[in-house]
Amino acid sequence: MAETWDWELLTGPATITEGPVWDGAGLLYTSIENNEIRRYDPATGDIVTVYHDTGASNGLALGPDGALYACEGKGRAVVRYDAGGLKSTLVDRFEGGRLNSPNDLVLDRAGRIWFTDPRYGDDHSDRELDHDSVYRITPSAAGPWEIERLTFDTTRPNGLLLAWDERTLFLAQSDYDAGSVRQLRAYPILDDGTLGTFAVLHDFGEARGIDGMCWDADGNIIATCGWERSGPGPRIAVFATDGTVLEEHLLPSPGGPTNCAFGGTNLDALYVTTLDGRLYRVPNTGRRGHLEPPPTRPFTGTS
């Protein structure tokens, strides 16, 4: 373990929180069971709901145009909120079947969206696809976004990141069924846009693996992983891109961390969401975040 962090509890416990993303002046995040996207304002300490009826949105991402993209778990869709707050569905099916439960997403420099589509929980009675995969969707001026299936070897893919040169996809394979694996994987992105054979960077064994991830400015992966049921416990792990564990920081509460994002004026504060509905801030991690600069105006959305 590295030097102990100071954790500030901003809200919770409650029900599961997820999807933190810094908007330039505040933090957007999701309250999955409450079907809300909320915003924390560090200047005032206020938390307000910017969107209701969000289809149990999970992962969030901001586009360079100020649009907010979300993975709707119960809505089973990837959606876009434009700068005026109007929501549109980008994709909700693959080859005619409804998506399982879109979980997390990233945007690339071409404006395409890469997202994971696992189905967690015991109830699979309404699923229409026989696989849990990673997809990429591409905007089309002539009609609906085009969808491509990228993985054929995943079960419960979760958090994902693109390398800065967009030649590698880093992916959390986080399946908790008996006999399944929990790994941090690296897939080479081939010249034709398909994925090559993955390398296992870290195997979590029987313990809970990675949920969400973000980059720091040194090119390291900051990952939420672990829980109180097994393994080393709920923590933030810092990985080099070869899988070397550089640091680990235990959470001060038993609820497993779900996702994380850097924020603050200098992008040196880390925000962390959890399975038991907390929102934490670590004001000084000794690291700085790396992200495409979103709009510096506060994100207001519509209530």
C-alpha positions in Angstrom: 0.0 0.0 0.0 1.1 3.6 -0.7 0.7 6.5 1.6 -2.8 6.8 3.1 -5.2 9.1 1.3 -7.5 11.5 3.1 -11.1 10.7 2.1 -13.9 13.2 2.2 -17.5 11.8 2.2 -19.6 14.2 0.2 -22.9 12.2 0.3 -24.3 8.8 1.2 -24.6 6.0 2.0 -27.7 5.4 -0.1 -28.2 3.3 -3.3 -25.5 2.6 -5.9 -23.8 5.6 -7.4 -21.8 5.4 -10.7 -20.5 7.2 -13.8 -18.6 10.2 -12.4 -17.4 12.7 -15.0 -16.0 16.2 -14.5 -17.7 18.9 -16.5 -15.1 21.6 -16.0 -16.6 23.1 -12.8 -18.5 20.3 -11.2 -19.0 16.5 -11.1 -21.9 14.7 -12.9 -22.7 11.2 -11.6 -25.6 8.7 -11.7 -27.9 7.3 -9.0 -28.9 4.1 -10.8 -31.8 2.9 -8.7 -33.3 6.4 -8.5 -33.1 6.9 -12.3 -31.2 10.2 -11.8 -28.2 12.0 -13.1 -26.9 14.4 -10.5 -24.3 17.1 -10.2 -22.1 18.0 -7.3 -20.9 21.6 -7.1 -17.7 21.9 -5.2 -18.1 25.7 -4.8 -21.2 25.3 -2.8 -21.3 21.7 -1.8 -24.8 21.4 -3.3 -26.0 18.3 -5.2 -28.9 18.7 -7.6 -30.6 16.4 -10.0 -30.1 17.5 -13.6 -32.0 14.6 -15.3 -34.8 12.3 -14.1 -36.1 9.1 -15.7 -32.7 8.2 -17.0 -33.3 4.5 -17.6 -31.0 3.5 -14.7 -28.1 5.2 -16.4 -24.7 3.9 -15.3 -21.6 5.2 -17.2 -21.4 8.8 -18.4 -19.1 10.6 -20.9 -18.9 14.2 -22.1 -18.3 14.9 -25.7 -16.2 17.9 -27.0 -19.4 19.6 -28.1 -20.8 19.6 -24.6 -23.2 16.7 -25.2 -23.6 14.1 -22.4 -23.6 10.4 -23.3 -25.0 7.8 -21.0 -25.4 4.0 -20.8 -28.9 3.1 -19.7 -28.9 -0.2 -17.9 -32.6 -0.7 -17.6 -33.4 1.4 -20.7 -31.0 -1.0 -22.5 -29.7 1.8 -24.7 -26.9 4.3 -25.3 -28.3 7.8 -25.3 -27.2 11.4 -25.9 -28.3 14.5 -24.1 -27.5 17.6 -26.3 -26.4 20.9 -24.8 -30.1 21.9 -24.4 -31.0 18.7 -22.5 -32.8 16.9 -25.3 -32.3 13.2 -25.1 -32.0 10.9 -28.1 -31.4 7.2 -28.4 -28.2 6.3 -30.4 -28.5 2.5 -30.3 -30.6 0.0 -28.4 -30.3 -3.2 -30.5 -27.7 -5.4 -32.2 -28.8 -7.6 -35.1 -32.4 -7.2 -34.1 -32.0 -8.1 -30.4 -32.3 -5.7 -27.5 -29.0 -4.9 -25.8 -28.4 -6.5 -22.4 -27.6 -3.6 -20.1 -25.1 -1.0 -21.4 -22.7 -0.3 -18.7 -19.7 2.0 -19.5 -18.5 3.9 -22.5 -15.7 6.0 -23.9 -15.4 8.3 -27.0 -12.6 8.2 -29.5 -11.2 11.1 -31.5 -13.4 10.2 -34.5 -16.5 10.7 -32.4 -17.3 7.0 -32.1 -18.5 5.4 -28.9 -17.1 2.2 -27.5 -19.3 0.6 -24.8 -19.7 -2.6 -22.8 -23.0 -4.5 -22.6 -23.0 -7.1 -19.7 -26.0 -8.5 -17.9 -25.4 -8.7 -14.2 -27.8 -10.2 -11.6 -29.8 -13.4 -11.6 -32.7 -12.5 -13.8 -31.9 -13.1 -17.5 -35.4 -13.9 -18.5 -35.8 -10.9 -20.8 -32.4 -11.0 -22.5 -32.4 -11.3 -26.3 -28.7 -11.7 -27.0 -26.7 -14.8 -26.1 -23.4 -12.9 -25.5 -22.0 -10.1 -23.3 -19.8 -8.0 -25.6 -18.0 -4.8 -26.3 -19.4 -2.7 -29.2 -18.4 0.4 -31.1 -21.0 2.7 -32.7 -20.3 5.2 -35.4 -22.3 8.3 -36.2 -23.9 8.4 -39.6 -25.2 11.5 -41.3 -27.6 9.4 -43.4 -29.4 7.7 -40.5 -29.0 5.6 -37.3 -25.6 5.1 -35.8 -23.8 2.0 -37.1 -23.0 -0.7 -34.5 -20.2 -3.2 -34.6 -19.5 -6.1 -32.2 -15.8 -6.0 -31.1 -15.4 -8.9 -28.6 -16.2 -12.5 -28.9 -14.4 -13.7 -25.8 -15.9 -11.7 -23.0 -18.5 -12.4 -20.3 -19.6 -9.4 -18.2 -17.3 -6.8 -19.7 -17.3 -3.6 -17.6 -15.0 -0.6 -17.4 -13.0 0.3 -20.5 -10.3 2.8 -21.6 -8.7 3.6 -24.9 -4.9 4.1 -25.0 -4.0 7.7 -25.8 -2.8 6.6 -29.3 -6.0 4.6 -29.7 -4.0 1.4 -30.5 -5.1 -0.5 -27.4 -8.4 -1.1 -25.6 -8.0 -1.7 -21.9 -11.0 -3.7 -20.5 -12.3 -5.0 -17.2 -13.5 -8.6 -17.7 -15.5 -8.8 -14.4 -17.7 -11.9 -14.3 -18.6 -13.2 -10.8 -20.3 -16.4 -11.9 -18.6 -19.6 -10.6 -15.7 -20.6 -12.8 -15.5 -17.2 -14.5 -12.6 -14.8 -14.5 -11.9 -11.3 -13.3 -9.1 -9.7 -15.3 -7.7 -6.5 -16.6 -7.1 -7.1 -20.3 -5.4 -5.2 -23.1 -6.6 -5.8 -26.6 -4.6 -4.5 -29.5 -6.7 -2.5 -32.0 -5.7 -3.6 -35.5 -5.5 -1.5 -38.6 -8.9 -2.6 -39.8 -10.5 -1.5 -36.4 -11.0 -5.0 -35.1 -9.4 -6.3 -31.9 -6.5 -8.7 -31.7 -5.8 -11.4 -29.0 -5.9 -9.9 -25.6 -3.1 -9.9 -23.0 -4.0 -10.4 -19.3 -2.4 -7.6 -17.4 -3.8 -8.6 -14.0 -5.8 -11.5 -12.7 -7.9 -10.8 -9.6 -8.6 -14.5 -8.9 -11.7 -15.1 -6.8 -11.9 -11.5 -5.6 -14.0 -8.7 -7.2 -12.2 -7.2 -10.1 -12.3 -3.8 -11.8 -15.6 -1.9 -12.2 -14.6 1.6 -13.6 -11.3 3.2 -14.6 -9.8 6.5 -15.6 -6.4 7.9 -16.7 -3.9 10.0 -14.8 -1.6 12.4 -16.5 1.3 10.0 -16.3 -0.5 7.4 -18.4 -1.4 5.2 -15.5 -4.8 3.4 -15.0 -6.7 4.4 -11.9 -9.1 1.6 -11.2 -11.9 0.9 -8.7 -11.8 -2.7 -7.5 -12.4 -5.1 -4.6 -15.0 -5.4 -1.9 -15.3 -6.6 1.7 -16.4 -10.1 0.8 -13.1 -11.4 -0.4 -9.6 -10.4 -1.4 -7.6 -7.4 -0.3 -10.8 -5.3 0.2 -12.5 -2.3 -1.5 -9.8 -0.1 -3.0 -8.4 2.1 -5.7 -5.5 0.4 -7.5 -3.1 2.3 -9.8 -1.8 0.2 -12.7 0.9 0.8 -15.2 -0.2 -0.1 -18.7 1.9 -3.3 -18.4 -0.2 -4.4 -15.4 2.3 -3.5 -12.7 0.5 -2.5 -9.5 2.0 0.9 -8.5 -0.3 1.8 -5.6 -3.3 0.6 -3.7 -5.6 2.7 -1.5 -8.3 1.2 0.7 -11.6 2.9 0.9 -12.7 3.9 4.4 -16.0 2.1 4.2 -17.0 -1.5 3.2 -19.0 -0.7 0.1 -17.1 -1.6 -3.1 -16.0 1.3 -5.3 -17.8 1.5 -8.7 -16.0 4.2 -10.7 -13.7 7.2 -10.4 -12.9 10.5 -12.1 -10.4 13.3 -11.6 -11.7 16.8 -11.1 -11.0 20.1 -9.5 -9.2 23.2 -10.9 -6.0 21.3 -11.4 -7.6 17.9 -12.0 -5.8 16.6 -8.8 -8.8 15.6 -6.8 -10.2 12.1 -7.3 -14.0 11.5 -7.0 -15.1 7.9 -6.3 -18.6 6.4 -6.4 -19.6 3.2 -4.5 -22.0 0.2 -4.5 -23.5 1.5 -1.3 -24.3 5.0 -2.7 -21.5 7.1 -1.4 -19.7 9.9 -3.2 -16.1 10.4 -2.0 -13.5 13.0 -2.8 -9.8 12.5 -2.3 -8.6 16.2 -2.5 -4.9 15.4 -2.9 -3.9 12.1 -4.5 -0.4 13.2 -5.5 -1.6 12.6 -9.1 -3.3 14.6 -11.8 -6.0 13.4 -14.1 -6.0 13.3 -17.9 -9.1 14.0 -19.9 -10.3 15.9 -22.9 -11.2 19.4 -21.7 -15.0 19.6 -21.4 -16.9 22.9 -21.5 -15.8 25.1 -18.6 -19.3 26.4 -18.1 -21.3 24.6 -15.4 -23.5 21.8 -16.8 -27.1 22.5 -16.0 -29.1 20.0 -18.0 -32.9 20.0 -17.4 -34.7 18.9 -14.3 
